[in-house]
Amino acid sequence: MKKHLAIEFSRHGASFVSLRDSQIDQEHSVVFHGFQAQSVKDILKHAFAEQGFLTADFDEVTLAWNTKQSTLVPNAIFAESDAVSLFQLCFGDQIATDEIDYNRISEASVVNVFEMPTWVKSFFVIKFPRIVLQHNGTHTLRRILDSNAFKLKATLIINEGFFQLSIVKHNQLQFYSFFDSQSAEDVIYHLMFALQQKEMTDEGGLIELVPGMGKDEVFLKDIQTGLEKIRELSKFKVNFVLDFIPKAQQLCV
């Protein structure tokens, strides 16, 4: 029986999910009050001390770093440049160069360039030397392209303060971006705008709502209710996918 620890980590908090043969076994979440390194490490150390399942012997350990500073670059362009230059082109030079990283996503022929604090990497690598650390967008894209990717599908990862929107169709990635959001109306507005710009509102398809860090099912339900009132989206089905992120991590080991 294969045991996998899937960690979702953001500036808002962390989620730990233990899976046995793809079935969720145990889970635990913590919330950060600010993102000072020592304070966060203390919270994590307490969680590892109090939650016995976190010290089990896992076959695989993965971490999805959930931040909105992520951009996708075609393989050919990445080959002609480098992660630091491409990240700074998109987000400026406020992030230390040693905190800029990237993941190759062969399924979409792109490279995901993002930032990740070095202390986060070192904390988890020391605890789990074989851990696979990747951006949450990388895990998301692998999962949405892994199944049901021929018909139009929009996947929204809803976090505290922002959400990630990915759209696939005909087994190809059509859209990937992040938007700030404080309300269900913000999420609905940006989704509608993206679908309208792509001229996809009349096609119908699937909208997946996924809870990320800091948002619960009540907030997602508000989004669903709002979407179902929009006549232009009458051909779309709206689904909740509550275990999306931990199960997506299983595709990255």
C-alpha positions in Angstrom: 0.0 0.0 0.0 1.6 3.2 -1.2 1.6 6.2 1.2 1.9 9.7 0.0 2.1 13.0 1.9 0.8 15.9 -0.2 1.5 19.4 1.2 0.0 22.6 0.0 1.9 25.7 1.2 1.2 29.4 0.9 1.7 32.7 2.6 -1.7 32.1 4.2 -1.2 28.7 5.7 -0.4 25.0 5.0 -2.4 21.8 4.4 -1.1 18.3 5.0 -2.9 15.4 3.4 -1.9 11.7 3.8 -3.0 9.5 1.0 -3.1 5.7 0.9 -3.3 4.3 -2.7 -5.0 7.6 -3.8 -7.5 7.7 -1.0 -7.3 10.4 1.6 -6.4 8.9 5.0 -5.7 11.9 7.3 -5.3 15.6 7.0 -4.4 18.7 9.0 -4.2 22.4 8.2 -2.5 25.4 9.9 -3.0 29.1 9.4 -0.1 31.6 9.4 -0.4 35.1 11.1 2.0 36.9 8.8 4.8 35.2 6.9 7.9 35.8 9.0 10.2 32.8 8.6 10.7 32.0 12.2 7.1 32.4 13.2 6.0 30.1 10.3 8.7 27.5 11.2 7.5 27.5 14.8 3.9 26.8 13.7 5.2 24.0 11.4 7.3 22.4 14.1 4.4 22.4 16.4 2.2 20.7 13.8 4.8 18.0 13.2 5.1 17.5 17.0 1.3 17.3 17.6 0.2 15.4 14.4 1.6 11.9 14.6 0.7 10.9 11.0 3.1 13.6 9.7 6.1 11.6 11.0 5.0 8.4 9.3 7.2 6.7 6.7 5.9 7.9 3.4 6.8 6.5 0.0 6.4 9.9 -1.6 6.3 13.5 -0.3 5.3 16.4 -2.5 4.8 20.1 -1.9 2.7 22.5 -3.9 3.8 26.1 -3.4 0.7 28.2 -3.9 1.6 31.8 -5.0 0.2 34.1 -7.8 3.7 35.0 -9.0 3.9 32.4 -11.7 4.2 32.7 -15.5 4.2 30.1 -18.3 6.9 30.3 -21.0 7.0 28.2 -24.2 9.9 25.8 -24.2 11.5 27.5 -27.2 11.5 30.9 -25.5 12.8 29.5 -22.3 15.7 27.8 -24.1 16.8 31.2 -25.4 16.6 32.9 -22.1 16.7 32.0 -18.4 14.3 31.8 -15.4 15.6 35.0 -13.7 15.3 37.2 -16.8 11.8 35.9 -17.6 10.5 36.3 -14.1 11.9 39.8 -13.8 10.3 40.7 -17.1 6.9 39.7 -15.7 7.2 40.7 -12.1 10.1 43.2 -11.7 13.3 42.7 -9.7 12.0 42.8 -6.2 12.5 39.0 -5.6 16.0 37.7 -4.8 17.4 35.8 -7.8 18.0 32.7 -5.7 14.3 32.5 -4.9 13.4 32.2 -8.6 12.7 28.7 -9.8 11.0 26.8 -12.6 9.3 23.5 -13.5 9.1 22.0 -16.9 5.6 20.8 -17.9 6.1 18.5 -20.9 2.3 17.9 -21.3 1.9 21.5 -22.4 5.4 22.2 -23.8 5.9 25.0 -21.4 8.0 26.0 -18.4 6.4 27.4 -15.2 8.7 30.2 -13.8 7.9 31.3 -10.3 9.3 32.5 -6.9 9.7 30.4 -3.8 11.5 31.5 -0.6 14.7 29.6 0.0 13.9 29.0 3.6 10.7 27.2 2.7 12.8 24.9 0.4 15.4 24.3 3.1 12.9 23.6 5.9 11.1 20.9 4.0 14.2 19.4 2.3 15.9 18.9 5.7 12.7 17.2 7.0 12.0 15.2 3.8 15.3 14.8 1.8 13.4 13.2 -1.2 10.6 15.8 -1.3 9.4 17.0 -4.7 8.9 20.8 -4.5 6.8 22.4 -7.3 4.5 25.3 -8.0 0.8 24.6 -7.5 0.2 25.7 -11.1 2.4 22.9 -12.3 0.4 20.3 -10.4 -2.9 21.9 -11.6 -1.9 21.8 -15.2 -0.8 18.2 -15.1 -4.1 17.2 -13.6 -6.4 19.1 -15.8 -4.5 17.8 -18.9 -4.5 14.3 -17.6 -8.2 13.6 -18.0 -11.4 15.1 -19.6 -9.3 17.8 -21.4 -10.9 17.5 -24.9 -14.0 19.5 -24.2 -13.8 23.0 -22.8 -12.9 23.0 -19.1 -12.1 26.0 -16.8 -10.5 25.2 -13.5 -10.4 27.8 -10.7 -8.2 27.4 -7.6 -9.8 29.8 -5.1 -7.3 31.1 -2.5 -7.4 33.9 0.1 -7.1 37.1 -1.9 -6.5 35.6 -5.3 -7.4 32.7 -7.6 -5.8 30.8 -10.5 -7.7 30.3 -13.7 -6.7 27.6 -16.2 -8.7 26.8 -19.4 -8.1 23.7 -21.5 -9.8 22.5 -24.8 -8.9 19.9 -27.3 -6.2 18.6 -24.9 -4.4 21.9 -25.1 -3.9 24.7 -22.6 -5.8 27.8 -23.7 -5.4 30.1 -20.8 -3.4 30.4 -17.5 -3.4 33.4 -15.2 -4.0 34.7 -11.7 -6.4 37.4 -10.5 -6.8 39.3 -7.2 -10.2 38.7 -5.7 -12.0 39.6 -2.5 -15.5 38.4 -3.3 -17.4 35.8 -5.3 -18.4 38.6 -7.7 -14.7 39.3 -8.4 -14.1 35.7 -9.4 -17.2 35.6 -11.6 -16.2 38.8 -13.4 -12.7 37.6 -14.3 -13.9 34.2 -15.4 -16.6 35.7 -17.6 -14.1 38.2 -19.1 -11.7 35.5 -19.9 -14.3 33.3 -21.5 -15.7 36.2 -23.5 -12.2 37.2 -24.7 -11.7 33.6 -25.9 -15.3 33.6 -27.4 -16.1 30.5 -25.4 -19.2 31.4 -23.5 -21.6 29.8 -26.1 -19.7 26.5 -26.3 -20.6 25.1 -22.9 -18.4 22.8 -20.9 -17.2 22.3 -17.3 -16.2 24.8 -14.7 -14.3 23.3 -11.8 -14.2 25.1 -8.5 -11.3 24.1 -6.2 -10.8 25.3 -2.6 -7.2 26.5 -2.2 -5.7 28.1 0.9 -7.9 30.2 3.1 -11.3 29.7 1.3 -14.0 27.3 2.3 -16.9 25.6 0.6 -19.3 28.4 1.6 -17.3 30.9 -0.6 -17.2 28.4 -3.5 -21.0 27.9 -3.1 -21.5 31.7 -3.5 -19.5 31.5 -6.8 -21.5 28.6 -8.0 -24.8 30.3 -7.2 -23.7 33.4 -9.1 -22.5 31.5 -12.1 -25.7 29.5 -12.4 -27.7 32.8 -12.6 -25.7 33.9 -15.7 -27.7 33.1 -18.9 -24.5 33.1 -21.1 -23.2 30.2 -19.0 -26.3 28.1 -19.1 -24.5 25.4 -21.1 -21.8 25.0 -18.5 -21.8 22.6 -15.6 -20.3 23.8 -12.3 -18.5 21.2 -10.1 -16.7 21.3 -6.8 -13.5 19.3 -6.7 -12.5 19.2 -3.0 -9.5 16.9 -3.2 -8.1 18.3 -6.4 -4.7 19.6 -5.1 -3.5 16.6 -3.1 -4.5 14.2 -5.8 -2.9 16.4 -8.5 0.4 16.0 -6.7 0.3 12.3 -7.3 1.0 13.0 -11.0 4.3 14.7 -10.2 6.2 11.8 -8.6 
